Amino acid sequence: MSLVSNPALVQASDLAKTFDVSPPWLNRVIERQPRTLLHAVDGVSFEIERGKTLALVGESGCGKSTVARLLVGLYHPTRGDFRFDGQDAHAGFAGAQSQALRRRIQMIFQDPYASLNPRWQVEDIVGEPLREHGMASGKPELRERVGALLESVGLSPLDMAKFPHQFSGGQRQRVSIARALATEPEFLVCDEPTSALDVSVQAQVLNIMKDLQQRRGLTYLFISHNLAVVRHVSDEVGVMYLGRLVELADKRSLFATPRHPYTRMLLDAIPKMHDTGSARTPVQGEVPNPLAPPPGCAFNPRCPHANDRCRTERPALLSIGGIRIACHAVEEGRI
């Protein structure tokens, strides 16, 4: 009897999101301008196994946060499919199962100063999901569960009576994590959850998140532009450029032998602890205007290996040597 492997908990297929950023209709008519479309995410596909972490990295504006919002139902995709535990998640978000699905998928936002209501006490902030989903039958049970959630992220039940302004940035982000854990989710979308924090505090928050993952079997999509953080938390890494995935590999392979020229460029820019005598390689060039991306491979204006094919034909994400990569130069064996 053959064993059938369980499908991944999270399956994104050809996800795309286009925003209409056109000027007002009358301006376009007077100036005879067509509509302006921004392809923020353009055909992204990946899977995340239960209990694992996929990290998405890339420069600002590459579409990472848009992917996050697509996965929690804040945006509806222009194209593509997102399946969660085998079911069509976007149909679920819009249907009768919306509340049950949102209970299983939660998000930790980037800025702990903006994502917490400054007029609410922590008891209300963390307790709100419990009330909304009917997970606490009365005030005593609610307080007990909020206290346990605060303890699980390294805070005290006595902090329930405090307001957000009475906490440091790292403590606020712990409150955000406690709120996200309130509904006992299986999948957490983490949109740069430590980027607003000091380095020493980042490490504390990341260790809490890793510990919670091990204890609760959580699945993470972790979005960051900090490759040191990604190396610490991820199992797989996807590198995004101008709305598309250009490389998707397990963490060890990606950091040891990056294949795509853009991935190499990002890794070369990291200061090395032991190579103090060598010059740090800056990331070359500028990200093209996303409203008018270059034809062919979007990275070709910055790529030292670009040829005529790269300038005219957009590469597909192919499986080459156990990794998925969108690069004509790698496909042709030129690098």
Backbone torsions as a table, in degrees:
resi	resn	phi	psi	omega
1	MET	NA	127.7	-178.3
2	SER	-83.4	141.3	178.0
3	LEU	-88.7	128.5	178.1
4	VAL	-97.7	121.9	-179.3
5	SER	-69.2	145.7	179.0
6	ASN	-67.8	138.7	177.3
7	PRO	-66.7	156.6	179.5
8	ALA	-61.2	149.3	179.0
9	LEU	-65.1	-40.0	-177.8
10	VAL	-117.5	125.7	179.5
11	GLN	-134.0	110.5	176.5
12	ALA	-106.2	130.0	-177.3
13	SER	-130.1	114.6	175.5
14	ASP	54.5	38.3	-179.7
15	LEU	-66.4	133.7	178.3
16	ALA	-143.1	145.9	175.7
17	LYS	-140.3	121.0	179.7
18	THR	-115.0	132.4	178.0
19	PHE	-109.1	136.6	174.1
20	ASP	-86.5	108.7	-178.3
21	VAL	-111.8	30.0	-178.1
22	SER	-67.5	153.1	169.3
23	PRO	-64.8	168.0	178.0
24	PRO	-55.1	153.1	-174.0
25	TRP	-53.8	-45.1	-176.8
26	LEU	-63.6	-40.8	177.2
27	ASN	-60.2	-41.1	-179.0
28	ARG	-66.3	-38.9	179.7
29	VAL	-65.5	-45.7	-178.4
30	ILE	-64.6	-43.0	-176.1
31	GLU	-90.3	-1.9	-179.9
32	ARG	54.3	49.3	-179.8
33	GLN	-106.4	141.3	174.8
34	PRO	-75.2	170.3	175.2
35	ARG	-64.7	147.8	-179.5
36	THR	-109.6	121.7	-178.0
37	LEU	-115.2	135.8	177.0
38	LEU	-108.0	115.7	178.5
39	HIS	-88.1	83.6	-174.9
40	ALA	-67.0	-41.5	174.7
41	VAL	-130.0	131.3	-169.7
42	ASP	-135.4	76.6	174.2
43	GLY	83.6	57.6	-178.7
44	VAL	-99.6	130.5	180.0
45	SER	-131.7	132.8	175.7
46	PHE	-163.4	167.8	175.2
47	GLU	-132.2	150.1	174.6
48	ILE	-130.6	120.7	178.5
49	GLU	-74.6	154.0	-179.9
50	ARG	-57.9	131.0	178.3
51	GLY	83.1	3.1	-178.2
52	LYS	-107.9	170.5	179.1
53	THR	-125.1	123.5	169.7
54	LEU	-104.7	127.9	176.3
55	ALA	-104.8	136.1	172.5
56	LEU	-107.8	127.3	-179.2
57	VAL	-126.4	162.5	178.8
58	GLY	155.6	166.8	-179.8
59	GLU	-68.7	162.7	179.1
60	SER	-56.2	137.3	178.4
61	GLY	88.4	6.9	-177.6
62	CYS	-84.4	-7.7	176.8
63	GLY	108.0	6.0	-177.0
64	LYS	-60.2	-50.1	-176.7
65	SER	-68.4	-29.7	176.2
66	THR	-66.0	-39.8	174.8
67	VAL	-58.8	-44.1	179.6
68	ALA	-58.4	-45.5	-178.0
69	ARG	-70.3	-28.5	174.3
70	LEU	-66.9	-37.6	-175.2
71	LEU	-76.4	-20.4	178.3
72	VAL	-104.3	5.4	174.8
73	GLY	84.6	9.7	176.5
74	LEU	-74.4	-28.1	172.7
75	TYR	-119.9	148.9	171.5
76	HIS	-99.6	133.7	-175.5
77	PRO	-68.3	144.4	172.2
78	THR	-70.9	-32.9	-178.8
79	ARG	-154.4	155.6	172.7
80	GLY	101.6	-176.6	-169.2
81	ASP	-141.1	139.4	173.9
82	PHE	-128.6	117.4	-179.9
83	ARG	-111.2	131.9	178.1
84	PHE	-118.9	118.7	-178.1
85	ASP	53.3	38.3	175.6
86	GLY	88.7	-9.8	-177.8
87	GLN	-107.7	153.6	178.1
88	ASP	-69.6	107.1	-172.0
89	ALA	-70.3	-37.7	-177.1
90	HIS	-71.7	-31.6	171.1
91	ALA	-67.6	-36.9	178.9
92	GLY	-65.6	-40.8	179.0
93	PHE	-61.4	-32.0	-176.4
94	ALA	-92.8	-8.3	-173.0
95	GLY	-106.1	-162.9	-175.8
96	ALA	-69.4	-22.1	-178.3
97	GLN	-89.0	12.7	-174.4
98	SER	-56.0	-47.9	-175.0
99	GLN	-66.3	-40.1	179.3
100	ALA	-64.4	-38.6	-179.3
101	LEU	-70.8	-42.4	-179.8
102	ARG	-67.2	-25.6	175.1
103	ARG	-66.7	-31.6	-177.0
104	ARG	-87.7	-17.1	-178.9
105	ILE	-123.1	121.3	-179.6
106	GLN	-130.6	166.0	-175.8
107	MET	-132.3	141.2	171.5
108	ILE	-109.9	122.1	-173.6
109	PHE	-86.7	166.4	-172.6
110	GLN	-69.9	-45.3	-169.2
111	ASP	-106.4	106.7	-179.2
112	PRO	-68.5	-14.1	178.6
113	TYR	-81.0	-27.5	-177.4
114	ALA	-98.5	-21.1	-171.9
115	SER	-92.5	-3.0	177.4
116	LEU	-113.0	133.5	179.9
117	ASN	-68.2	116.8	-175.3
118	PRO	-67.9	-15.6	-177.9
119	ARG	-92.1	-5.3	-177.5
120	TRP	-103.2	145.6	170.3
121	GLN	-75.8	159.5	-178.3
122	VAL	-59.8	-33.8	177.5
123	GLU	-57.6	-40.4	179.6
124	ASP	-75.4	-37.9	-178.5
125	ILE	-63.4	-50.3	-177.7
126	VAL	-76.4	-29.3	-177.5
127	GLY	-80.1	-18.6	-176.8
128	GLU	-56.5	-47.9	178.2
129	PRO	-60.9	-34.1	179.1
130	LEU	-65.1	-40.4	178.7
131	ARG	-69.7	-44.3	-176.8
132	GLU	-61.8	-36.1	-176.8
133	HIS	-99.0	8.8	176.6
134	GLY	62.4	38.3	-175.6
135	MET	-100.0	3.6	175.9
136	ALA	-140.0	127.4	-170.9
137	SER	-85.1	-19.3	-179.5
138	GLY	-160.0	176.8	-176.7
139	LYS	-60.4	-44.8	180.0
140	PRO	-61.3	-43.5	179.9
141	GLU	-65.9	-38.8	179.1
142	LEU	-61.0	-47.0	-179.4
143	ARG	-63.6	-39.1	179.5
144	GLU	-63.2	-43.4	-178.1
145	ARG	-71.6	-37.8	177.1
146	VAL	-64.2	-41.3	177.8
147	GLY	-61.1	-41.9	178.7
148	ALA	-66.2	-37.8	178.3
149	LEU	-65.5	-41.9	178.7
150	LEU	-63.7	-40.3	177.5
151	GLU	-63.3	-34.8	-177.2
152	SER	-67.4	-20.2	178.5
153	VAL	-109.6	17.4	173.9
154	GLY	84.5	17.2	174.7
155	LEU	-108.0	176.0	-178.2
156	SER	-105.6	146.8	173.5
157	PRO	-57.2	-23.5	178.0
158	LEU	-67.2	-18.4	179.5
159	ASP	-72.5	-7.9	-178.9
160	MET	-57.6	-33.5	-174.6
161	ALA	-83.0	-4.2	-175.7
162	LYS	-87.9	161.9	174.2
163	PHE	-101.9	159.5	-177.5
164	PRO	-53.9	-35.2	-176.2
165	HIS	-67.6	-11.9	-179.5
166	GLN	-88.2	3.9	-178.9
167	PHE	-114.8	156.9	170.7
168	SER	-77.5	172.1	-179.6
169	GLY	-59.9	-43.1	-179.9
170	GLY	-65.2	-38.9	178.1
171	GLN	-67.1	-38.6	177.6
172	ARG	-61.7	-41.4	-179.8
173	GLN	-67.1	-30.7	174.1
174	ARG	-65.0	-38.7	175.4
175	VAL	-61.6	-41.6	178.5
176	SER	-61.7	-40.5	179.2
177	ILE	-66.6	-42.0	178.2
178	ALA	-60.3	-41.1	178.4
179	ARG	-63.2	-42.6	-179.8
180	ALA	-65.5	-30.5	-178.5
181	LEU	-83.0	-10.4	-172.4
182	ALA	-57.7	-37.8	-176.3
183	THR	-87.1	8.8	-178.0
184	GLU	55.3	55.2	-176.9
185	PRO	-71.7	163.9	174.6
186	GLU	-102.5	-26.3	-174.6
187	PHE	-128.5	124.3	178.4
188	LEU	-115.5	127.1	174.7
189	VAL	-98.9	116.6	-173.4
190	CYS	-111.5	105.9	-176.1
191	ASP	-94.5	91.8	-178.9
192	GLU	47.2	57.6	-171.6
193	PRO	-70.3	-12.2	-178.6
194	THR	-118.7	4.2	-173.2
195	SER	-68.7	-23.0	-179.3
196	ALA	-91.1	6.8	-173.1
197	LEU	-111.4	156.6	173.3
198	ASP	-63.5	157.2	-174.5
199	VAL	-60.0	-43.9	-178.2
200	SER	-65.0	-36.2	178.8
201	VAL	-72.9	-35.2	175.9
202	GLN	-53.5	-46.5	-177.4
203	ALA	-61.3	-40.4	179.1
204	GLN	-62.8	-46.3	-178.5
205	VAL	-65.4	-42.1	179.5
206	LEU	-63.7	-39.1	178.5
207	ASN	-65.5	-38.2	175.9
208	ILE	-61.7	-43.5	-178.2
209	MET	-66.0	-39.4	178.3
210	LYS	-67.0	-40.7	179.0
211	ASP	-64.3	-42.8	177.6
212	LEU	-63.3	-38.1	178.8
213	GLN	-61.6	-43.7	-179.4
214	GLN	-67.5	-40.3	-176.7
215	ARG	-75.2	-33.3	-174.2
216	ARG	-108.8	-3.2	-179.2
217	GLY	66.3	35.3	-176.2
218	LEU	-73.6	151.7	173.4
219	THR	-109.7	132.5	-175.7
220	TYR	-119.5	139.6	156.3
221	LEU	-106.8	116.8	-173.4
222	PHE	-113.3	117.4	-176.7
223	ILE	-105.0	130.2	-177.8
224	SER	-159.8	158.1	168.5
225	HIS	-109.1	3.0	-178.2
226	ASN	-99.2	107.2	-175.0
227	LEU	-69.8	-26.6	176.3
228	ALA	-66.0	-40.7	176.2
229	VAL	-64.6	-43.5	-179.4
230	VAL	-60.6	-41.1	179.7
231	ARG	-63.1	-30.5	-177.4
232	HIS	-77.4	-34.5	-168.9
233	VAL	-107.7	-20.9	-164.9
234	SER	-93.7	159.5	167.3
235	ASP	-103.3	-41.1	175.4
236	GLU	-126.0	154.3	-179.1
237	VAL	-130.2	131.0	172.9
238	GLY	-113.3	129.4	-179.4
239	VAL	-101.7	123.4	-178.0
240	MET	-108.1	144.8	175.7
241	TYR	-144.3	118.2	176.6
242	LEU	52.1	48.9	173.7
243	GLY	86.9	-1.6	-177.3
244	ARG	-128.4	151.7	171.6
245	LEU	-78.9	129.2	177.3
246	VAL	-107.3	-20.5	175.9
247	GLU	-154.4	139.3	179.7
248	LEU	-141.2	114.3	-174.7
249	ALA	-151.3	165.1	174.0
250	ASP	-68.5	155.2	-171.9
251	LYS	-55.6	-45.1	-175.5
252	ARG	-62.2	-45.5	-179.3
253	SER	-64.1	-42.8	-174.6
254	LEU	-65.8	-41.6	-178.3
255	PHE	-79.5	-29.7	-179.5
256	ALA	-79.9	-45.0	-176.3
257	THR	-137.2	72.7	177.4
258	PRO	-63.8	138.2	-175.4
259	ARG	-103.2	-44.2	-176.0
260	HIS	-72.4	138.4	179.8
261	PRO	-55.8	-33.6	179.5
262	TYR	-69.8	-41.2	177.0
263	THR	-61.3	-43.2	178.2
264	ARG	-60.8	-40.5	-179.6
265	MET	-63.7	-43.2	178.7
266	LEU	-63.4	-42.8	-177.6
267	LEU	-71.8	-34.5	177.7
268	ASP	-65.4	-23.9	-177.7
269	ALA	-80.2	-10.1	-179.2
270	ILE	-78.0	129.7	175.1
271	PRO	-62.7	133.1	-179.8
272	LYS	-97.2	134.6	-175.8
273	MET	-63.2	-39.5	-172.5
274	HIS	-99.8	-10.5	-179.5
275	ASP	-97.5	57.4	-173.4
276	THR	-69.6	-22.2	-178.5
277	GLY	-85.2	-15.7	-175.1
278	SER	-91.7	146.7	179.8
279	ALA	-73.9	142.3	177.4
280	ARG	-78.9	131.4	-178.1
281	THR	-85.3	116.1	178.1
282	PRO	-73.5	155.3	174.2
283	VAL	-68.2	122.9	-172.1
284	GLN	-80.5	146.4	171.2
285	GLY	71.5	-177.5	-178.6
286	GLU	-118.3	150.4	174.4
287	VAL	-66.1	130.9	-180.0
288	PRO	-62.7	161.6	175.7
289	ASN	-62.2	118.9	-177.6
290	PRO	-65.4	-18.0	176.8
291	LEU	-78.3	-18.6	179.1
292	ALA	-140.9	67.5	-177.9
293	PRO	-66.2	153.0	179.9
294	PRO	-68.4	152.5	176.8
295	PRO	-68.6	162.6	-179.5
296	GLY	73.1	-140.7	176.9
297	CYS	-73.5	126.8	-176.0
298	ALA	-62.9	-21.2	-177.3
299	PHE	-88.0	-6.4	-170.4
300	ASN	-58.6	-33.1	179.0
301	PRO	-64.5	-20.8	-177.5
302	ARG	-107.5	-1.7	-170.6
303	CYS	-94.1	128.7	178.6
304	PRO	-73.2	-11.3	-176.5
305	HIS	-106.4	7.4	-174.6
306	ALA	-68.1	139.4	173.3
307	ASN	-127.9	-169.9	-176.5
308	ASP	-60.9	-37.6	179.1
309	ARG	-63.1	-40.7	-179.9
310	CYS	-63.0	-29.8	-176.4
311	ARG	-84.9	-9.1	-176.4
312	THR	-123.9	-27.8	-173.3
313	GLU	-118.1	124.5	-179.5
314	ARG	-76.5	126.2	-177.6
315	PRO	-73.7	144.0	175.7
316	ALA	-88.7	157.3	177.5
317	LEU	-80.6	103.9	-175.6
318	LEU	-108.6	155.1	174.3
319	SER	-90.2	113.2	-178.1
320	ILE	-129.8	115.2	177.7
321	GLY	60.8	35.8	176.1
322	GLY	87.5	-4.1	174.9
323	ILE	-121.0	161.2	176.5
324	ARG	-104.3	127.9	-172.9
325	ILE	-147.0	141.8	178.0
326	ALA	-113.1	88.3	-177.2
327	CYS	-158.3	120.2	177.9
328	HIS	-63.8	-38.1	-177.1
329	ALA	-63.7	-40.8	177.3
330	VAL	-69.2	-43.9	-179.9
331	GLU	-58.6	-39.9	-178.2
332	GLU	-86.8	-2.0	178.8
333	GLY	76.3	21.7	-179.6
334	ARG	-81.8	-19.2	174.7
335	ILE	-136.7	NA	NA
